[in-house]
Amino acid sequence: MKIGINGASGNLGTATVKHLLERAAGEHSVVAITRSPEKMTMGGVEARFGDYDQPESLIEAYKGLDRLLLIPSTSLQSGARSAQNIAAINAAVEAGVSHIVLVSSVGARNTEQPNIAFDYFASEQHLMRKAPKWSILRMSYYAEALINEAQMSLAHGVLTGLSENKVSFVSRDDLAAAAAGLLISEGHDGSIYTGTGPVSFTGAERAELIAKVSGKPLAFFTLPIETLQGQLEQAGLPTAVITAIVSIQQNFSNGDFDIVTGDIEKLSGRPARSLESILSASFQ
């Protein structure tokens, strides 16, 4: 079987390729699709050029694939990810790919724009309508993103949010292992999986955990949305970045990321890593 990974040079894509090579060496062919195929130096991988913003390049990139994993781009422009994903799905269908797997997000739903949840919702709906066979792997919030936030927050001792929300942070590598497991096994047509960490943490709980592993004091405070937006603007962040951060915080407050499943272990064959172990490794 020939398996393609679109977005293969990104962090999640690279990790997924590595897991595929470890688990399916000699059984399946792995095709890494990226705007920078020259960066794919791993042995046993066929690198192909493919650019989400050049849909015509994707048809050629997808030819001969049996299964394809679509990892959305990191574009923060409103509507960009859904437009890219829809074009990629159309290209995959035209290229004859029989099973398309989409990486999506928890909280994907038909909501007011701009909100990244709508981009994922529109992508999922198009996949269900067009793909001969499809699967969806929704991800919770990356633990690695919390690490970055923690390092900045520790400088002034405060972690903030719009409410006392709960989030089940997931390791990027766990998600990659789950994606690889989904791609090489059977029985996933029409399935929606949700990759989460083993526990949901409130804002206060994650501040306490960060303080524990870092050895530095950290408190959690809630902010009005206007204050959060003002702080981000004062920091000089681009409008698209501010909109994305605020929409994610709103989704946290809505409870979208307060979900725990066993899907990581089901697909990867190993338990999801705890947030404490991930944070501890980063602060060593």
Residue pairs with C-beta under 8 A, 6 or more apart in sequence:
1 27
1 28
1 29
1 66
1 67
1 184
2 28
2 29
2 31
2 64
2 65
2 66
2 67
3 20
3 24
3 28
3 29
3 30
3 31
3 65
3 66
3 67
3 68
3 69
3 183
3 184
4 31
4 32
4 33
4 48
4 61
4 62
4 65
4 67
4 68
4 69
4 97
5 13
5 16
5 17
5 20
5 30
5 31
5 32
5 33
5 68
5 69
5 71
6 13
6 33
6 34
6 50
6 52
6 58
6 61
6 68
6 69
6 70
6 71
6 88
7 13
7 33
7 34
7 69
7 70
7 71
7 72
7 73
8 14
8 16
8 17
8 32
8 33
8 34
8 40
8 47
8 71
9 32
9 34
9 35
9 36
9 39
9 40
10 34
10 71
10 74
11 144
11 172
12 71
12 103
12 172
12 175
12 176
12 179
13 32
13 34
13 71
15 172
15 173
15 176
15 177
16 69
16 71
16 176
16 179
16 180
17 30
17 32
17 40
17 42
17 45
18 42
18 176
19 176
19 177
19 179
19 180
19 181
19 268
20 28
20 30
20 180
20 183
20 184
21 30
21 42
21 44
21 45
23 180
23 181
23 184
24 30
24 180
24 184
25 44
27 184
28 184
29 46
30 44
30 45
30 46
31 45
31 46
31 47
31 48
31 65
32 40
32 42
32 45
32 46
32 47
32 48
33 47
33 48
33 49
33 50
33 58
33 61
33 62
34 40
34 47
34 48
34 49
34 50
35 49
35 50
35 51
37 47
37 48
37 49
38 47
40 47
48 60
48 61
49 57
49 61
50 57
50 58
50 60
50 61
50 62
51 57
51 58
52 58
52 73
52 84
52 85
52 87
52 88
53 84
55 87
55 88
55 90
55 91
58 87
58 88
58 91
58 92
58 95
59 91
59 94
59 95
60 95
61 91
61 95
62 68
62 91
62 92
62 95
62 96
62 97
63 95
63 96
65 92
65 95
65 97
66 97
66 98
66 99
67 97
67 98
67 99
67 100
67 101
67 183
68 92
68 97
68 99
68 100
68 101
69 101
69 103
69 179
69 183
70 85
70 88
70 89
70 92
70 100
70 101
70 102
70 103
71 103
72 81
72 84
72 85
72 103
72 104
72 119
72 120
72 123
73 80
73 81
73 84
75 81
75 84
76 238
76 240
76 241
76 243
76 244
77 240
78 113
78 114
78 119
78 240
78 243
79 113
79 114
79 119
80 119
81 116
81 119
81 120
81 123
82 118
82 119
82 120
82 122
82 123
82 126
85 102
85 119
85 122
85 123
85 126
85 127
86 122
86 123
86 126
89 100
89 102
89 123
89 126
89 127
89 130
89 131
90 130
92 100
92 131
93 100
93 130
93 131
93 132
97 132
98 132
98 133
99 131
99 132
99 133
99 134
99 135
99 189
100 127
100 131
100 133
100 134
100 135
101 134
101 135
101 136
101 137
101 179
101 182
101 183
101 188
102 123
102 124
102 127
102 134
102 135
102 136
102 137
103 137
103 139
103 175
103 179
104 120
104 123
104 124
104 136
104 137
104 138
104 139
105 116
105 117
105 120
105 138
105 139
106 138
106 139
106 140
106 194
106 196
106 256
106 257
106 259
107 117
107 120
107 251
107 254
107 256
107 257
108 117
108 120
108 121
108 123
108 124
108 138
109 117
109 118
109 121
110 118
110 121
111 117
111 118
111 121
112 118
114 243
114 247
115 247
115 250
115 251
116 244
116 247
116 248
116 251
117 247
117 251
117 256
120 138
124 136
127 134
127 136
128 134
133 189
133 190
134 189
134 190
135 182
135 188
135 189
135 190
135 191
135 192
135 193
136 191
136 192
136 193
137 175
137 178
137 179
137 182
137 193
137 194
137 195
137 267
138 192
138 193
138 194
138 195
139 170
139 175
139 194
139 195
140 167
140 168
140 169
140 170
140 194
140 195
140 196
140 197
140 257
140 259
141 167
141 168
141 169
141 170
141 248
141 252
141 257
142 169
142 170
142 171
142 172
143 169
143 170
143 171
143 172
143 197
143 273
143 275
143 278
143 279
144 171
144 172
144 278
146 169
146 206
146 275
146 279
147 278
147 279
147 282
149 159
150 159
150 210
150 214
150 218
150 279
153 159
153 160
153 207
153 210
153 218
154 210
154 214
154 216
154 218
157 216
157 217
157 218
157 219
158 218
158 219
158 220
158 221
159 203
159 206
159 207
159 210
159 218
159 219
159 220
159 221
160 220
160 221
160 222
160 223
160 228
161 203
161 220
161 222
161 223
161 249
161 252
161 253
162 222
162 223
162 224
162 225
162 228
162 249
162 250
162 252
162 253
163 203
163 222
163 252
163 253
164 202
164 203
164 204
164 220
164 222
165 202
165 203
165 252
165 253
165 255
165 257
165 258
166 200
166 201
166 202
166 255
166 257
166 258
167 200
167 201
167 206
167 252
167 257
167 258
168 196
168 197
168 198
168 199
168 200
168 201
168 257
168 258
168 259
168 260
169 197
169 201
169 206
169 275
169 278
170 195
170 196
170 197
170 264
170 272
171 197
171 272
171 273
171 278
173 273
174 195
174 197
174 264
174 268
174 270
174 272
174 273
175 195
175 264
177 264
177 267
177 268
177 269
177 270
178 193
178 195
178 263
178 264
178 266
178 267
178 268
179 267
180 268
181 267
181 268
181 269
182 188
182 193
182 267
185 267
193 261
193 263
193 266
193 267
194 259
194 261
194 263
195 261
195 263
195 264
195 267
195 272
196 259
196 260
196 261
196 263
196 264
196 272
197 260
197 272
197 273
197 274
197 275
198 260
198 271
198 272
198 273
198 274
199 260
199 274
199 275
200 257
200 258
200 259
200 260
201 209
201 275
202 220
203 220
203 222
204 220
206 220
206 275
207 218
207 219
207 220
208 218
209 275
209 276
209 279
210 218
210 279
211 217
211 218
212 276
213 276
213 279
213 280
213 283
214 279
214 283
215 283
223 231
225 246
225 249
225 250
228 245
228 246
228 249
229 242
229 246
232 241
232 242
232 245
232 246
233 242
237 245
251 257
264 270
264 271
264 272
265 271
265 272
